[in-house]
Amino acid sequence: MARNVAQADASLKTGKWQRSKYVGVSLVGKTIAIMGFGKVGSEVARRAKGLGMDVIAHDPYAPVDRARAIGVDLVSFDDAISTADFISLHMPLTPSTTKIFNDETFAKMTKGVRLINVARGGVVDEEALLRALDNGTVAQAALDVFFEEPPPKDSKLVHHENVTVTPHLGASTTEAQEGVALEIAEAVIGALKGELAATAVNAPMVSAEILAELSPYVILAEKLGRLAVQLVAGGSGIKAVKVVYSSARDPDDLDTGILRAMVTKGIVEPISSAFVNIVNADYVAKQRGLRIIEEQILLDGSPEVPINSMQVQLANVESKFAGALSDDGDIRVEGKVKDGTPHLTLVGPFSVDVSLEGNLLLCRQVDQPGIIGKVGSILGTMNLNVNFMSVGRIAPGKQAIMAIGIDEEPDKEALKLIGETPSVQEFVFLKL
């Protein structure tokens, strides 16, 4: 596009020799804005730097350290489009990105900017782009995708002299097709091994990039469901589950389908013979009369982290551990992902901080000196190794709980001794 190759080729094939007409522009020293810094966007950035371009990028969900690692500055949307000489689009089509390039955004661009769209046709308002081309705001555009594919034969945009078009050829190479075949084979092998499938057509649709980002939260969702159901007395009377996500992301940009499926898996599998996965989770929940409600609490701050915390609430059930009940009488557990690892951060009204793994012992007691030591001594005497512990309390001298991770499952004698410890009001052993 920058060197008018397509136009010069077409001209020469008609017998014309028009060197002066097709003078182009150099890429060296020009600024390119990569809009969408995922797998493709980051690769384009690397190649642009190799061509001597200054590279900036906009992606509200891209990790800053990944951009810095290849020498790219992440900037705001307006800063990106207002300072770039070239704008290359690599963003997904979502409700928040539909026609995001419109009359208003074109008006903010540097006059003479060049636009490349190899993302999705719907992110560009094509009528607005045509106006921007006609008034010189956009000097040239290269389009591989369109709002309607194929575009109408009489499309003014397709026939515009400053537009280079291709029929959605982004992945149309022999190597890319071979790569797709390998990805399919790897996806099938992974699915047969029970791994998460990013491309299952009858499962919550999650792109590979989003799946990678959500992977630790997938584990968190299942663990919270598994923990919550073990707190239910009887274990099988659950009818209503509420999952609350706290996030700074716009709800339209936070796909929680896979997380809902994994909460279902965590709740159902320990109390039934059903095998639950992301494909059948909603069906299994419906068959068991399990109603799952999702809610998002929108937080202020950066949306770089997809989910700040996740909470699972079980309503209208009896609890075998009263300390897990909220003021509303629901069983309530909450967790976060810390350094890539799921952590339990709330049990009922009690704040704790323990890794959601292995065996967990919850004890509710009066907050007074010596209780931690007594329980620890019992575990040590019974040759049960403690690998982590956290204490949460309402106020000094009031109610408190201990969350203790132990390597082995305690036997009946150990549990009996813990239950007989003065000031220990209740306890429960959980397998995660």
N, C-alpha and C positions, 0 to 999 in steps of 0.2 A: 504493500500500500504506500509506504513512504517514498518508494522509488517509482511508483506508477507502472509497475511491471505488467499488470494485466492490461491496462489501457495501451501501453506501448506495444505489447505483443499483438493486440487486436488491430492496431493501426498499421503495423508493419505487414501484417498478413493481407491487408487491403492494397499493398503496394506503396504505402507512404513512408517517408523517412523524416520523422518530426522530432529530432533530438531536442530542440529548444522548447517544444511544447511540454515535454515530459520531464522537466527538471524537478528533482525530488528534494527531500530533506534528509540530513544525516541523523542517525540515532545517537551518536556519541554526544554526551553532555546533556541530552534531553532527559526530562523527568517523566517516568511512567508510573501511573497509579494502578496498582493491582487491586481490583475490587472483589474481594473474596480470597482469603489466603489459606485455602485448604490444600489438598494434594496437588491439584493442577496449578492453582495460583502460585504456590511456592516454587514449583518447577519453572514456571514462566519467569518468576523473579530471578532465579539463578541464571537463566539464560540471558535475561535482559542486562544483568550486571556484567555478564561476559561480553556483551556488545558495547559496554562503556556507558550504559545509561544509569542515571540516578533513580533508585527504586524506592517508592513509598507504597504503603498498602493500607487498606481499610478492611477490617473484619472484626466485628464486636466480640467474636468468640475465639479468636486465634490467640494462642499463648504468646505473650510478649517475648519470652526467652527464645522461642523457636524462630521468630522473625529476626531477632537480634543476631542469632547464630549465623544467619546468612547475610547480615548487614542491611536489613530492611527496617525502616521505621514505620510502626503502626500509627496512623493518624486518624482524625475524625473524618466522617464522610465528606463534610463541606471542605475541609482542608485538602483532602485528596483531589476532589474534582476541580477545585479552584486554582490549584498550583500546577497541575499536570499538563504536559504537552501531549502525552498519549494516555488513554484510559483503556485498560483491558479488563473485561468483565468475566468473572469466574464464580459468581454467586448463585446459590440455589433459588428456585422460584418458590416463594412463600407468600402468604398474604401481606407480609410487611415489605417484600421486595417487588411485588407486582407493579409494573410501570413506575418504578422508583426513579428512572431516568425520563423526565418529563420536561415540560416548558420551564418550570421553576428551577429544576436542577441544571438544565442546559444554560439558563441565564447566568448561573454562577460560574460557568467554566471560562477558562482563558480563550479569547477569540483565536480561532485557528486550531483548536484541539483536534486530535484524531482519535476516533473511537473504534475499539475492536470488541465485538460481542461473540464469544464462543461459549456462552453460558446457556441461557434460556431466552427465547424470543420475548417472552412475557415480561422481562424486567425492563424492557425499553418500550416507551410509548412511540410507536413508529410514526405517527402523524407529527408528533413533536420533534422527532429526529429529522423528519423531512423539512420542517420549518427551520430547524437549526442549520441544516445543510444549505438551504436557500439563502439564509441571511449571513452566512459565513462564520457563524459561531463554531460549527463543526466543519473543519476543512475537508476531511475525508472520513469515511466509515468503512470498516470491513466486517461483513456480517456472515456468519456461518449458520445462524439460527434465526427463526422468524416466529412471530405470534401465530401465524397460520402456516402450516407446512404441508405441501408446498405452497408458497405464496401465490396470490393471483397473478395470472400471466400479464395483466396490465398494471402491475404494481409500480407506482411512481418511484418508490424507494429502490426497487430492484434495478430499474432502468436509469437511475440518476447517474450522471457522468462522474460524480465523485464518490461513488459507492462501489466497492468490490464485494461480490457475493459468491458464495459456494453453497451447495445443497447439503448442509449439515454433515460435513466430512470429518468432523473432529476426531473420531475414532476409526476412520476408514483407512487403515493401513494393514498390510499383511501381518505385521508384528503385533498390532493392537488386537486384531482378531484372534491371533494365537494366544495373546495374553488373556482375552476373555475366556477362551476355551480352558486355559489353565485355572483361571479363577473359578469357573463353574465346577471343575473337577475338585479343586481344593474345598469349595463350599460344600459339596456333597460329602466329601470325606469328613469335614468338620462336623456337619450335621449328624452323620452316622455315629460320630464319637460323642454326640451330645453337646457340642459347642454351640454358641449363639450364631445364628445365621443372619447376616445383614440383608440378604436378598430373597428371603422366603416370600412368595407371593401371597400366602395365606397366613401371614404373621404380621405383627405391627411393623410397618415399613420404616426402616432405619437405615440411613446411609452408612457406608463403612466408616466414614470420618466421625459421624455422630455416635455410632456404636462403640468406636474406640474411646471416645470421650466419656460415654456413659458406662463403660464396663465396670468401674469400681462401684457405681451407684446401682448397677444391676445386682451385684453381690450384696450390697447394703439392703436393697429392697427384699431380697429373699431371706436374709438373716433376720430382718425386723419382723417379717411375717412369721418365720419359724419361732422366734422368741415369743412373740405375742400369743400365739396359739397355745404354747406350753404353759402360759399363765392362766388359761381358762380352766375352771373346775369342770371336769367331765370331758372337755376338749371337743365336743361335737355339736354344741348348740349355737354356733355362730351363724348369724344371718346378715349382719350389717358391718361392713368394714369401711372405714374412712382413711384415705391416704392424703396427707397434707404435705405439699412441697413448698418450701420457702426458697425463693429464687429472685434474682434481679433481672432475669430474662423476661421478655414479653411472652405471654402465654402462647402466642402463635408460633414462637420460635423454640418452644420447649416440648418436645415429643415425649410423652410419658407412657405411651402404650406398652413398651417393653417393661417398664418399671412396674406398672399395674399387673402385668402378667407374672412377674417374678414375686410380687407380694402374694398373689394368688397361689403360686407354687409353694411358697414358704408356709402358708396357712393350711393348705389342703393336704399336702403329702404326709405330714406327720400324723394325721388323724384319719387317713384312708389308705386304700390300696391303689389309688389313682396315681398315674404318672403324669405330671403336669409339665408342659413346656410352653414356649411363646406361641406356638401354633394353636394349641387346644385350651389355653388358660381360660379365655372368656367362655368357651363352651362348658368346661368343667364347672366354672363358677355358677353358670346359669342352671346346670343340671342339679347342683347341690342347693339351689335357692340362695346363693351367696350374692348379696348386692354390694358392689364396690363403688364407692363414691370418691371422686378425686377433687381436690381443692388446691389452688395455688395462692400463696401469700406473696404478693409482689413487694420485693425489698428495694430500697435505694442502694445505689452503689454500682460497681462494675459487673456486667453480665459475663465476664470471662469465665468464672466458675459457674457451671450450669445449675447446680443445686447447692444451696447453703446447708439445708437440713431436710430430712424426710421423717415424717411422723406417721405411725400406724395406730389407729384407734379402733377398738372393738366395743361395740355398744350392746347393751342389754344382755350381758353375760355375767356369770359369777366368776370371781377370780380366786384362785388358790393362793394368791399372794396379794393381800390388801394394799401393800405399799405401792402396787402398780396402778392403783385406781386414781383417776383425776378427780377434781372437785365435782365433775358431772357424773361420776360413777362409771366412766368408761375405762377399760384397760388402755393405757397409753404408753407407748415407747417411741423414742426418737433417736435418730442417729445422724452422723455426718461422715464424710470421707475426709480423712486426714492423711496427708502424704501417701495417697493412693490406697489407704487401708480403711475399711469400714469400722466405725467406732460407735458404741452405744453411749449416748450423751444425756438421756433422760429416761427415767422410769417413774411413771406417775408424776408426782411433783418434785422428785429428787433428781438433782443434777449429778451425773457421774461421768467418767471418761475412761472406758475400757475398750479394748479391741474385741470385735464381734467374731470370735473364733473359739473353737474347742469347747471346753466345759466351763460353765459359769454357775457360780453359787451366789444367790442373792439372799442377804440377811437383813431383816429390819429389826432395829434395836433402839433402846434409849441411848441418846448420845451422852456417854459418860466415859471416864478414863478406864482403860483396861480391857474393854470388850474386844477390840481388834486383836490384842495380844492373846486373849483366851481362845478365840476362834482359831487364830494362827497356830497356837500350841496344839490344839486338837488335830488340826490337819497335819502338822509336823509329826506328832506322835503316831498318827495312822499312816505315815509315810506317803502323804499326799503333797506333792510339790506345788507351791503357789508361783504362778508366772506373772501375774499382775493383780493389782487391787486398786479400787477407788472408793472413796467414802463421800456420800452426799447427805446433807442434813438440811432440815427446815430452818433451824436456829440452834445456837448452843444450848445443850441440855435438853433439847426436845427430841423429836423423832429423827432417825438417820437410817440409811441403808449402806451396807457394804456390798460391792460387786467384786467378786473374787474369781479370778481365772485359775483353774487347777488342771494339771496335766492328765490325771486319771479320774475315773468316775468313783466317787466315794461309796463305800459299802454302807449297809444299814447301821452298823455300829457307829461309824463316824457321824452319820446324819443324826442318830439318836443323841450322841454327846453334844452336838451343836445345838439341837433343840432344847436340851436340858441346861444350857448355859444361861445363868442369870442375866436378865435384861434383854436377851434375844427373844423377840416377840413372835417372829415367824421366819421361815426360810424356804427357799425352793431351789432345786437343782435343775439346770437347763443344759441341753445338749445342742450345740449350734453346728 
